[in-house]
Amino acid sequence: MTIYYDNNFGEYEIESQEDIDFYFHNQKHSVMKKCSICGRKVKLLPNYDKCDSCCSILEHGGDPYA
Ligand SMILES: [Zn+2]
């Protein structure tokens, strides 16, 4: 299994061509943005404004603003 990574969803577990297509689709439509939490420049889909590392802190109940 291959792991791909981007700022939208973090790790992708690549198990089929469909997963690869999904990854490249997201890459193609992503733009450089400032994460609304950490302020880092990241490549995100237009409807996203938070990077994956901030989202995973939120998901685990942490405070990404700390
Ligand atoms: Zn962030």
N, CA, C, O and the ligand as a Tripos MOL2 file, in Angstrom:
@<TRIPOS>MOLECULE
protein
  265   263    67     0     0
PROTEIN
NO_CHARGES

@<TRIPOS>ATOM
      1 N           0.8370   -1.1960    0.0000 N.3       1 MET1
      2 CA          0.0000    0.0000    0.0000 C.3       1 MET1
      3 C           0.8750    1.2500    0.0000 C.2       1 MET1
      4 O           1.8930    1.3140    0.6890 O.2       1 MET1
      5 N           0.4660    2.2210   -0.7720 N.am      2 THR2
      6 CA          1.2110    3.4760   -0.8690 C.3       2 THR2
      7 C           0.4750    4.5580   -0.0900 C.2       2 THR2
      8 O          -0.7540    4.5700   -0.0290 O.2       2 THR2
      9 N           1.2340    5.4550    0.4960 N.am      3 ILE3
     10 CA          0.6260    6.5840    1.1890 C.3       3 ILE3
     11 C           0.9370    7.8670    0.4210 C.2       3 ILE3
     12 O           2.0980    8.1700    0.1450 O.2       3 ILE3
     13 N          -0.0960    8.6050    0.0850 N.am      4 TYR4
     14 CA          0.0670    9.9320   -0.4880 C.3       4 TYR4
     15 C          -0.3410   10.9210    0.6000 C.2       4 TYR4
     16 O          -1.0500   10.5750    1.5450 O.2       4 TYR4
     17 N           0.1230   12.1550    0.4430 N.am      5 TYR5
     18 CA         -0.1840   13.1440    1.4640 C.3       5 TYR5
     19 C          -0.5260   14.4810    0.8200 C.2       5 TYR5
     20 O           0.1230   14.9010   -0.1380 O.2       5 TYR5
     21 N          -1.5300   15.1360    1.3430 N.am      6 ASP6
     22 CA         -1.7410   16.5380    0.9830 C.3       6 ASP6
     23 C          -2.3090   17.2940    2.1820 C.2       6 ASP6
     24 O          -2.5720   16.7000    3.2280 O.2       6 ASP6
     25 N          -2.4970   18.6050    2.0270 N.am      7 ASN7
     26 CA         -2.9380   19.4330    3.1470 C.3       7 ASN7
     27 C          -4.4480   19.3940    3.3540 C.2       7 ASN7
     28 O          -4.9470   19.8950    4.3620 O.2       7 ASN7
     29 N          -5.1810   18.8050    2.4100 N.am      8 ASN8
     30 CA         -6.6290   18.7270    2.5670 C.3       8 ASN8
     31 C          -7.0360   17.5930    3.5010 C.2       8 ASN8
     32 O          -7.7860   17.7830    4.4590 O.2       8 ASN8
     33 N          -6.5180   16.4150    3.1890 N.am      9 PHE9
     34 CA         -6.9670   15.2330    3.9120 C.3       9 PHE9
     35 C          -5.8380   14.5130    4.6310 C.2       9 PHE9
     36 O          -6.0620   13.4720    5.2490 O.2       9 PHE9
     37 N          -4.6390   15.0490    4.5590 N.am     10 GLY10
     38 CA         -3.5200   14.3700    5.2000 C.3      10 GLY10
     39 C          -3.1190   13.1420    4.4160 C.2      10 GLY10
     40 O          -2.8260   13.2180    3.2230 O.2      10 GLY10
     41 N          -3.1070   12.0150    5.0920 N.am     11 GLU11
     42 CA         -2.6630   10.7900    4.4360 C.3      11 GLU11
     43 C          -3.7800   10.1470    3.6380 C.2      11 GLU11
     44 O          -4.9310   10.0850    4.0700 O.2      11 GLU11
     45 N          -3.4150    9.6820    2.4860 N.am     12 TYR12
     46 CA         -4.3190    8.8960    1.6570 C.3      12 TYR12
     47 C          -3.7820    7.4760    1.6450 C.2      12 TYR12
     48 O          -2.6000    7.2520    1.3800 O.2      12 TYR12
     49 N          -4.6350    6.5380    1.9250 N.am     13 GLU13
     50 CA         -4.2280    5.1470    1.7790 C.3      13 GLU13
     51 C          -4.5980    4.7150    0.3820 C.2      13 GLU13
     52 O          -5.7710    4.5350    0.0560 O.2      13 GLU13
     53 N          -3.5870    4.5520   -0.4310 N.am     14 ILE14
     54 CA         -3.8260    4.2540   -1.8390 C.3      14 ILE14
     55 C          -3.9760    2.7490   -2.0420 C.2      14 ILE14
     56 O          -3.0260    1.9840   -1.8700 O.2      14 ILE14
     57 N          -5.1610    2.3520   -2.4030 N.am     15 GLU15
     58 CA         -5.4080    0.9250   -2.6260 C.3      15 GLU15
     59 C          -5.9190    0.6280   -4.0160 C.2      15 GLU15
     60 O          -5.9550   -0.5280   -4.4360 O.2      15 GLU15
     61 N          -6.3160    1.6700   -4.7360 N.am     16 SER16
     62 CA         -6.8310    1.4340   -6.0830 C.3      16 SER16
     63 C          -6.5730    2.6670   -6.9390 C.2      16 SER16
     64 O          -6.1990    3.7290   -6.4420 O.2      16 SER16
     65 N          -6.7800    2.4960   -8.2220 N.am     17 GLN17
     66 CA         -6.6230    3.6120   -9.1600 C.3      17 GLN17
     67 C          -7.5750    4.7480   -8.7920 C.2      17 GLN17
     68 O          -7.2580    5.9220   -8.9820 O.2      17 GLN17
     69 N          -8.7270    4.3900   -8.2710 N.am     18 GLU18
     70 CA         -9.7160    5.3840   -7.8510 C.3      18 GLU18
     71 C          -9.1480    6.3200   -6.7890 C.2      18 GLU18
     72 O          -9.3780    7.5280   -6.8330 O.2      18 GLU18
     73 N          -8.4020    5.7570   -5.8300 N.am     19 ASP19
     74 CA         -7.7800    6.5750   -4.7760 C.3      19 ASP19
     75 C          -6.7430    7.5150   -5.3670 C.2      19 ASP19
     76 O          -6.6330    8.6680   -4.9520 O.2      19 ASP19
     77 N          -5.9800    7.0180   -6.3400 N.am     20 ILE20
     78 CA         -4.9590    7.8470   -6.9980 C.3      20 ILE20
     79 C          -5.6460    8.9850   -7.7490 C.2      20 ILE20
     80 O          -5.2120   10.1350   -7.6740 O.2      20 ILE20
     81 N          -6.7110    8.6660   -8.4670 N.am     21 ASP21
     82 CA         -7.4600    9.6770   -9.2080 C.3      21 ASP21
     83 C          -8.0050   10.7480   -8.2650 C.2      21 ASP21
     84 O          -7.9570   11.9390   -8.5710 O.2      21 ASP21
     85 N          -8.5210   10.3150   -7.1230 N.am     22 PHE22
     86 CA         -9.0700   11.2350   -6.1240 C.3      22 PHE22
     87 C          -7.9840   12.1790   -5.6230 C.2      22 PHE22
     88 O          -8.2000   13.3850   -5.5060 O.2      22 PHE22
     89 N          -6.8190   11.6180   -5.3300 N.am     23 TYR23
     90 CA         -5.6910   12.4220   -4.8590 C.3      23 TYR23
     91 C          -5.3020   13.4710   -5.8990 C.2      23 TYR23
     92 O          -5.1730   14.6520   -5.5750 O.2      23 TYR23
     93 N          -5.1170   13.0410   -7.1410 N.am     24 PHE24
     94 CA         -4.6790   13.9900   -8.1690 C.3      24 PHE24
     95 C          -5.7660   15.0040   -8.5040 C.2      24 PHE24
     96 O          -5.4720   16.1440   -8.8630 O.2      24 PHE24
     97 N          -7.0100   14.5880   -8.3850 N.am     25 HIS25
     98 CA         -8.1220   15.5150   -8.5690 C.3      25 HIS25
     99 C          -8.0370   16.6290   -7.5130 C.2      25 HIS25
    100 O          -8.1660   17.8100   -7.8390 O.2      25 HIS25
    101 N          -7.8210   16.2470   -6.2590 N.am     26 ASN26
    102 CA         -7.7180   17.2310   -5.1820 C.3      26 ASN26
    103 C          -6.5160   18.1440   -5.3760 C.2      26 ASN26
    104 O          -6.5990   19.3510   -5.1500 O.2      26 ASN26
    105 N          -5.3960   17.5570   -5.7980 N.am     27 GLN27
    106 CA         -4.1910   18.3550   -6.0380 C.3      27 GLN27
    107 C          -4.4400   19.3960   -7.1230 C.2      27 GLN27
    108 O          -4.0490   20.5560   -6.9970 O.2      27 GLN27
    109 N          -5.0960   18.9570   -8.1850 N.am     28 LYS28
    110 CA         -5.3240   19.8140   -9.3410 C.3      28 LYS28
    111 C          -6.2120   20.9980   -8.9760 C.2      28 LYS28
    112 O          -6.0370   22.0960   -9.5040 O.2      28 LYS28
    113 N          -7.1570   20.7780   -8.0790 N.am     29 HIS29
    114 CA         -8.1120   21.8290   -7.7460 C.3      29 HIS29
    115 C          -7.7090   22.6400   -6.5250 C.2      29 HIS29
    116 O          -8.3870   23.5980   -6.1540 O.2      29 HIS29
    117 N          -6.6050   22.2540   -5.9060 N.am     30 SER30
    118 CA         -6.1540   22.9800   -4.7190 C.3      30 SER30
    119 C          -5.4180   24.2500   -5.1060 C.2      30 SER30
    120 O          -4.8000   24.3370   -6.1670 O.2      30 SER30
    121 N          -5.5010   25.2180   -4.2300 N.am     31 VAL31
    122 CA         -4.8050   26.4880   -4.4450 C.3      31 VAL31
    123 C          -3.9980   26.8200   -3.1880 C.2      31 VAL31
    124 O          -4.2780   26.2970   -2.1090 O.2      31 VAL31
    125 N          -2.9940   27.6930   -3.3330 N.am     32 MET32
    126 CA         -2.2170   28.0990   -2.1750 C.3      32 MET32
    127 C          -3.0780   29.0310   -1.3210 C.2      32 MET32
    128 O          -3.6100   30.0340   -1.7980 O.2      32 MET32
    129 N          -3.1950   28.6690   -0.0510 N.am     33 LYS33
    130 CA         -4.0040   29.4540    0.8820 C.3      33 LYS33
    131 C          -3.2930   29.5230    2.2000 C.2      33 LYS33
    132 O          -2.3840   28.7410    2.4790 O.2      33 LYS33
    133 N          -3.7170   30.4770    3.0180 N.am     34 LYS34
    134 CA         -3.2260   30.5540    4.3710 C.3      34 LYS34
    135 C          -4.1970   29.7950    5.2500 C.2      34 LYS34
    136 O          -5.3980   30.0640    5.2280 O.2      34 LYS34
    137 N          -3.6930   28.8530    6.0210 N.am     35 CYS35
    138 CA         -4.5510   28.1450    6.9580 C.3      35 CYS35
    139 C          -5.1130   29.1510    7.9540 C.2      35 CYS35
    140 O          -4.3790   29.9770    8.4960 O.2      35 CYS35
    141 N          -6.4350   29.0740    8.1940 N.am     36 SER36
    142 CA         -7.0690   30.0700    9.0660 C.3      36 SER36
    143 C          -6.6970   29.8760   10.5340 C.2      36 SER36
    144 O          -6.9690   30.7470   11.3610 O.2      36 SER36
    145 N          -6.0860   28.7560   10.8600 N.am     37 ILE37
    146 CA         -5.6880   28.5340   12.2500 C.3      37 ILE37
    147 C          -4.2050   28.8130   12.4650 C.2      37 ILE37
    148 O          -3.8420   29.6630   13.2780 O.2      37 ILE37
    149 N          -3.3440   28.0950   11.7320 N.am     38 CYS38
    150 CA         -1.9030   28.2320   12.0140 C.3      38 CYS38
    151 C          -1.2280   29.2810   11.1460 C.2      38 CYS38
    152 O          -0.0930   29.6750   11.4140 O.2      38 CYS38
    153 N          -1.9240   29.7390   10.0990 N.am     39 GLY39
    154 CA         -1.3600   30.7780    9.2600 C.3      39 GLY39
    155 C          -0.3170   30.3000    8.2680 C.2      39 GLY39
    156 O           0.2690   31.1070    7.5460 O.2      39 GLY39
    157 N          -0.0750   28.9810    8.2240 N.am     40 ARG40
    158 CA          0.8850   28.4510    7.2700 C.3      40 ARG40
    159 C           0.2920   28.5020    5.8760 C.2      40 ARG40
    160 O          -0.9240   28.4220    5.7000 O.2      40 ARG40
    161 N           1.1690   28.6380    4.8810 N.am     41 LYS41
    162 CA          0.7070   28.5710    3.4970 C.3      41 LYS41
    163 C           0.6060   27.1090    3.1110 C.2      41 LYS41
    164 O           1.5880   26.3670    3.1570 O.2      41 LYS41
    165 N          -0.5840   26.7120    2.7340 N.am     42 VAL42
    166 CA         -0.8220   25.3230    2.4010 C.3      42 VAL42
    167 C          -1.6400   25.2360    1.1170 C.2      42 VAL42
    168 O          -2.2690   26.2030    0.6880 O.2      42 VAL42
    169 N          -1.6130   24.0670    0.5300 N.am     43 LYS43
    170 CA         -2.3580   23.8550   -0.6980 C.3      43 LYS43
    171 C          -3.6820   23.2080   -0.3470 C.2      43 LYS43
    172 O          -3.7340   22.0490    0.0630 O.2      43 LYS43
    173 N          -4.7630   23.9780   -0.5150 N.am     44 LEU44
    174 CA         -6.0750   23.4950   -0.0960 C.3      44 LEU44
    175 C          -7.1020   23.6530   -1.2010 C.2      44 LEU44
    176 O          -6.9730   24.5020   -2.0830 O.2      44 LEU44
    177 N          -8.1230   22.8160   -1.1320 N.am     45 LEU45
    178 CA         -9.2630   22.9670   -2.0210 C.3      45 LEU45
    179 C          -9.9520   24.2910   -1.7050 C.2      45 LEU45
    180 O          -9.9210   24.7480   -0.5620 O.2      45 LEU45
    181 N         -10.5780   24.9140   -2.7140 N.am     46 PRO46
    182 CA        -11.1760   26.2410   -2.5150 C.3      46 PRO46
    183 C         -12.1810   26.3070   -1.3660 C.2      46 PRO46
    184 O         -12.3340   27.3600   -0.7470 O.2      46 PRO46
    185 N         -12.8610   25.2140   -1.0740 N.am     47 ASN47
    186 CA        -13.8470   25.2350    0.0150 C.3      47 ASN47
    187 C         -13.2580   24.8580    1.3700 C.2      47 ASN47
    188 O         -13.9980   24.7180    2.3440 O.2      47 ASN47
    189 N         -11.9530   24.6940    1.4450 N.am     48 TYR48
    190 CA        -11.2900   24.3880    2.7140 C.3      48 TYR48
    191 C         -10.4990   25.6060    3.1670 C.2      48 TYR48
    192 O          -9.9560   26.3400    2.3420 O.2      48 TYR48
    193 N         -10.4320   25.8220    4.4850 N.am     49 ASP49
    194 CA         -9.5720   26.9100    4.9420 C.3      49 ASP49
    195 C          -8.6790   26.5040    6.1130 C.2      49 ASP49
    196 O          -8.0200   27.3500    6.7180 O.2      49 ASP49
    197 N          -8.6570   25.2280    6.4250 N.am     50 LYS50
    198 CA         -7.7970   24.7520    7.5070 C.3      50 LYS50
    199 C          -6.9480   23.5980    7.0140 C.2      50 LYS50
    200 O          -7.4280   22.7300    6.2850 O.2      50 LYS50
    201 N          -5.6700   23.5890    7.4160 N.am     51 CYS51
    202 CA         -4.8020   22.5150    6.9580 C.3      51 CYS51
    203 C          -5.0650   21.2310    7.7490 C.2      51 CYS51
    204 O          -5.6860   21.2460    8.8120 O.2      51 CYS51
    205 N          -4.5750   20.1340    7.2000 N.am     52 ASP52
    206 CA         -4.8390   18.8440    7.8290 C.3      52 ASP52
    207 C          -4.2770   18.7460    9.2430 C.2      52 ASP52
    208 O          -4.9090   18.1480   10.1140 O.2      52 ASP52
    209 N          -3.0950   19.3270    9.4880 N.am     53 SER53
    210 CA         -2.5420   19.1490   10.8320 C.3      53 SER53
    211 C          -3.3860   19.8740   11.8800 C.2      53 SER53
    212 O          -3.5490   19.3670   12.9900 O.2      53 SER53
    213 N          -3.9280   21.0530   11.5510 N.am     54 CYS54
    214 CA         -4.8390   21.7340   12.4800 C.3      54 CYS54
    215 C          -6.1300   20.9340   12.6550 C.2      54 CYS54
    216 O          -6.6340   20.8090   13.7710 O.2      54 CYS54
    217 N          -6.6630   20.3950   11.5620 N.am     55 CYS55
    218 CA         -7.9000   19.6150   11.6560 C.3      55 CYS55
    219 C          -7.7010   18.3780   12.5130 C.2      55 CYS55
    220 O          -8.5970   17.9980   13.2660 O.2      55 CYS55
    221 N          -6.5420   17.7440   12.4100 N.am     56 SER56
    222 CA         -6.3860   16.5360   13.2120 C.3      56 SER56
    223 C          -6.2230   16.8840   14.6920 C.2      56 SER56
    224 O          -6.6210   16.0960   15.5490 O.2      56 SER56
    225 N          -5.6520   18.0350   15.0070 N.am     57 ILE57
    226 CA         -5.6130   18.4720   16.4130 C.3      57 ILE57
    227 C          -7.0430   18.6800   16.9210 C.2      57 ILE57
    228 O          -7.3900   18.2520   18.0210 O.2      57 ILE57
    229 N          -7.8700   19.3510   16.0960 N.am     58 LEU58
    230 CA         -9.2780   19.5600   16.4650 C.3      58 LEU58
    231 C         -10.0070   18.2340   16.6740 C.2      58 LEU58
    232 O         -10.7460   18.0580   17.6420 O.2      58 LEU58
    233 N          -9.7820   17.3100   15.7450 N.am     59 GLU59
    234 CA        -10.4410   16.0120   15.8180 C.3      59 GLU59
    235 C         -10.0920   15.2580   17.0940 C.2      59 GLU59
    236 O         -10.9010   14.4930   17.6200 O.2      59 GLU59
    237 N          -8.8850   15.4820   17.5790 N.am     60 HIS60
    238 CA         -8.4590   14.7810   18.7840 C.3      60 HIS60
    239 C          -8.7460   15.5930   20.0520 C.2      60 HIS60
    240 O          -8.2620   15.2710   21.1370 O.2      60 HIS60
    241 N          -9.5290   16.6280   19.8920 N.am     61 GLY61
    242 CA         -9.9530   17.3980   21.0590 C.3      61 GLY61
    243 C          -8.9260   18.3990   21.5590 C.2      61 GLY61
    244 O          -9.0750   18.9470   22.6520 O.2      61 GLY61
    245 N          -7.8880   18.6450   20.7750 N.am     62 GLY62
    246 CA         -6.8570   19.5780   21.2010 C.3      62 GLY62
    247 C          -7.1830   21.0070   20.7690 C.2      62 GLY62
    248 O          -8.2080   21.2560   20.1340 O.2      62 GLY62
    249 N          -6.3230   21.9160   21.1110 N.am     63 ASP63
    250 CA         -6.4990   23.3100   20.7620 C.3      63 ASP63
    251 C          -5.4020   23.7530   19.8110 C.2      63 ASP63
    252 O          -4.2860   24.0290   20.2490 O.2      63 ASP63
    253 N          -5.6970   23.8280   18.5120 N.am     64 PRO64
    254 CA         -4.6670   24.1790   17.5530 C.3      64 PRO64
    255 C          -4.2320   25.6420   17.6490 C.2      64 PRO64
    256 O          -3.2230   26.0370   17.0660 O.2      64 PRO64
    257 N          -5.0070   26.4410   18.3920 N.am     65 TYR65
    258 CA         -4.6300   27.8540   18.5420 C.3      65 TYR65
    259 C          -3.5930   28.0550   19.6370 C.2      65 TYR65
    260 O          -2.9920   29.1240   19.7480 O.2      65 TYR65
    261 N          -3.3850   27.0070   20.4520 N.am     66 ALA66
    262 CA         -2.4650   27.1310   21.5950 C.3      66 ALA66
    263 C          -1.0350   27.3300   21.1180 C.2      66 ALA66
    264 O          -0.1230   27.4550   21.9360 O.2      66 ALA66
    265 ZN         -3.0930   24.8830    9.9870 Zn       67 ZN67
@<TRIPOS>BOND
     1     1     2 1
     2     2     3 1
     3     3     4 2
     4     3     5 am
     5     5     6 1
     6     6     7 1
     7     7     8 2
     8     7     9 am
     9     9    10 1
    10    10    11 1
    11    11    12 2
    12    11    13 am
    13    13    14 1
    14    14    15 1
    15    15    16 2
    16    15    17 am
    17    17    18 1
    18    18    19 1
    19    19    20 2
    20    19    21 am
    21    21    22 1
    22    22    23 1
    23    23    24 2
    24    23    25 am
    25    25    26 1
    26    26    27 1
    27    27    28 2
    28    27    29 am
    29    29    30 1
    30    30    31 1
    31    31    32 2
    32    31    33 am
    33    33    34 1
    34    34    35 1
    35    35    36 2
    36    35    37 am
    37    37    38 1
    38    38    39 1
    39    39    40 2
    40    39    41 am
    41    41    42 1
    42    42    43 1
    43    43    44 2
    44    43    45 am
    45    45    46 1
    46    46    47 1
    47    47    48 2
    48    47    49 am
    49    49    50 1
    50    50    51 1
    51    51    52 2
    52    51    53 am
    53    53    54 1
    54    54    55 1
    55    55    56 2
    56    55    57 am
    57    57    58 1
    58    58    59 1
    59    59    60 2
    60    59    61 am
    61    61    62 1
    62    62    63 1
    63    63    64 2
    64    63    65 am
    65    65    66 1
    66    66    67 1
    67    67    68 2
    68    67    69 am
    69    69    70 1
    70    70    71 1
    71    71    72 2
    72    71    73 am
    73    73    74 1
    74    74    75 1
    75    75    76 2
    76    75    77 am
    77    77    78 1
    78    78    79 1
    79    79    80 2
    80    79    81 am
    81    81    82 1
    82    82    83 1
    83    83    84 2
    84    83    85 am
    85    85    86 1
    86    86    87 1
    87    87    88 2
    88    87    89 am
    89    89    90 1
    90    90    91 1
    91    91    92 2
    92    91    93 am
    93    93    94 1
    94    94    95 1
    95    95    96 2
    96    95    97 am
    97    97    98 1
    98    98    99 1
    99    99   100 2
   100    99   101 am
   101   101   102 1
   102   102   103 1
   103   103   104 2
   104   103   105 am
   105   105   106 1
   106   106   107 1
   107   107   108 2
   108   107   109 am
   109   109   110 1
   110   110   111 1
   111   111   112 2
   112   111   113 am
   113   113   114 1
   114   114   115 1
   115   115   116 2
   116   115   117 am
   117   117   118 1
   118   118   119 1
   119   119   120 2
   120   119   121 am
   121   121   122 1
   122   122   123 1
   123   123   124 2
   124   123   125 am
   125   125   126 1
   126   126   127 1
   127   127   128 2
   128   127   129 am
   129   129   130 1
   130   130   131 1
   131   131   132 2
   132   131   133 am
   133   133   134 1
   134   134   135 1
   135   135   136 2
   136   135   137 am
   137   137   138 1
   138   138   139 1
   139   139   140 2
   140   139   141 am
   141   141   142 1
   142   142   143 1
   143   143   144 2
   144   143   145 am
   145   145   146 1
   146   146   147 1
   147   147   148 2
   148   147   149 am
   149   149   150 1
   150   150   151 1
   151   151   152 2
   152   151   153 am
   153   153   154 1
   154   154   155 1
   155   155   156 2
   156   155   157 am
   157   157   158 1
   158   158   159 1
   159   159   160 2
   160   159   161 am
   161   161   162 1
   162   162   163 1
   163   163   164 2
   164   163   165 am
   165   165   166 1
   166   166   167 1
   167   167   168 2
   168   167   169 am
   169   169   170 1
   170   170   171 1
   171   171   172 2
   172   171   173 am
   173   173   174 1
   174   174   175 1
   175   175   176 2
   176   175   177 am
   177   177   178 1
   178   178   179 1
   179   179   180 2
   180   179   181 am
   181   181   182 1
   182   182   183 1
   183   183   184 2
   184   183   185 am
   185   185   186 1
   186   186   187 1
   187   187   188 2
   188   187   189 am
   189   189   190 1
   190   190   191 1
   191   191   192 2
   192   191   193 am
   193   193   194 1
   194   194   195 1
   195   195   196 2
   196   195   197 am
   197   197   198 1
   198   198   199 1
   199   199   200 2
   200   199   201 am
   201   201   202 1
   202   202   203 1
   203   203   204 2
   204   203   205 am
   205   205   206 1
   206   206   207 1
   207   207   208 2
   208   207   209 am
   209   209   210 1
   210   210   211 1
   211   211   212 2
   212   211   213 am
   213   213   214 1
   214   214   215 1
   215   215   216 2
   216   215   217 am
   217   217   218 1
   218   218   219 1
   219   219   220 2
   220   219   221 am
   221   221   222 1
   222   222   223 1
   223   223   224 2
   224   223   225 am
   225   225   226 1
   226   226   227 1
   227   227   228 2
   228   227   229 am
   229   229   230 1
   230   230   231 1
   231   231   232 2
   232   231   233 am
   233   233   234 1
   234   234   235 1
   235   235   236 2
   236   235   237 am
   237   237   238 1
   238   238   239 1
   239   239   240 2
   240   239   241 am
   241   241   242 1
   242   242   243 1
   243   243   244 2
   244   243   245 am
   245   245   246 1
   246   246   247 1
   247   247   248 2
   248   247   249 am
   249   249   250 1
   250   250   251 1
   251   251   252 2
   252   251   253 am
   253   253   254 1
   254   254   255 1
   255   255   256 2
   256   255   257 am
   257   257   258 1
   258   258   259 1
   259   259   260 2
   260   259   261 am
   261   261   262 1
   262   262   263 1
   263   263   264 2
@<TRIPOS>SUBSTRUCTURE
     1 MET1         2 RESIDUE 1 A MET
     2 THR2         6 RESIDUE 1 A THR
     3 ILE3        10 RESIDUE 1 A ILE
     4 TYR4        14 RESIDUE 1 A TYR
     5 TYR5        18 RESIDUE 1 A TYR
     6 ASP6        22 RESIDUE 1 A ASP
     7 ASN7        26 RESIDUE 1 A ASN
     8 ASN8        30 RESIDUE 1 A ASN
     9 PHE9        34 RESIDUE 1 A PHE
    10 GLY10       38 RESIDUE 1 A GLY
    11 GLU11       42 RESIDUE 1 A GLU
    12 TYR12       46 RESIDUE 1 A TYR
    13 GLU13       50 RESIDUE 1 A GLU
    14 ILE14       54 RESIDUE 1 A ILE
    15 GLU15       58 RESIDUE 1 A GLU
    16 SER16       62 RESIDUE 1 A SER
    17 GLN17       66 RESIDUE 1 A GLN
    18 GLU18       70 RESIDUE 1 A GLU
    19 ASP19       74 RESIDUE 1 A ASP
    20 ILE20       78 RESIDUE 1 A ILE
    21 ASP21       82 RESIDUE 1 A ASP
    22 PHE22       86 RESIDUE 1 A PHE
    23 TYR23       90 RESIDUE 1 A TYR
    24 PHE24       94 RESIDUE 1 A PHE
    25 HIS25       98 RESIDUE 1 A HIS
    26 ASN26      102 RESIDUE 1 A ASN
    27 GLN27      106 RESIDUE 1 A GLN
    28 LYS28      110 RESIDUE 1 A LYS
    29 HIS29      114 RESIDUE 1 A HIS
    30 SER30      118 RESIDUE 1 A SER
    31 VAL31      122 RESIDUE 1 A VAL
    32 MET32      126 RESIDUE 1 A MET
    33 LYS33      130 RESIDUE 1 A LYS
    34 LYS34      134 RESIDUE 1 A LYS
    35 CYS35      138 RESIDUE 1 A CYS
    36 SER36      142 RESIDUE 1 A SER
    37 ILE37      146 RESIDUE 1 A ILE
    38 CYS38      150 RESIDUE 1 A CYS
    39 GLY39      154 RESIDUE 1 A GLY
    40 ARG40      158 RESIDUE 1 A ARG
    41 LYS41      162 RESIDUE 1 A LYS
    42 VAL42      166 RESIDUE 1 A VAL
    43 LYS43      170 RESIDUE 1 A LYS
    44 LEU44      174 RESIDUE 1 A LEU
    45 LEU45      178 RESIDUE 1 A LEU
    46 PRO46      182 RESIDUE 1 A PRO
    47 ASN47      186 RESIDUE 1 A ASN
    48 TYR48      190 RESIDUE 1 A TYR
    49 ASP49      194 RESIDUE 1 A ASP
    50 LYS50      198 RESIDUE 1 A LYS
    51 CYS51      202 RESIDUE 1 A CYS
    52 ASP52      206 RESIDUE 1 A ASP
    53 SER53      210 RESIDUE 1 A SER
    54 CYS54      214 RESIDUE 1 A CYS
    55 CYS55      218 RESIDUE 1 A CYS
    56 SER56      222 RESIDUE 1 A SER
    57 ILE57      226 RESIDUE 1 A ILE
    58 LEU58      230 RESIDUE 1 A LEU
    59 GLU59      234 RESIDUE 1 A GLU
    60 HIS60      238 RESIDUE 1 A HIS
    61 GLY61      242 RESIDUE 1 A GLY
    62 GLY62      246 RESIDUE 1 A GLY
    63 ASP63      250 RESIDUE 1 A ASP
    64 PRO64      254 RESIDUE 1 A PRO
    65 TYR65      258 RESIDUE 1 A TYR
    66 ALA66      262 RESIDUE 1 A ALA
    67 ZN67       265 GROUP 0 **** ****
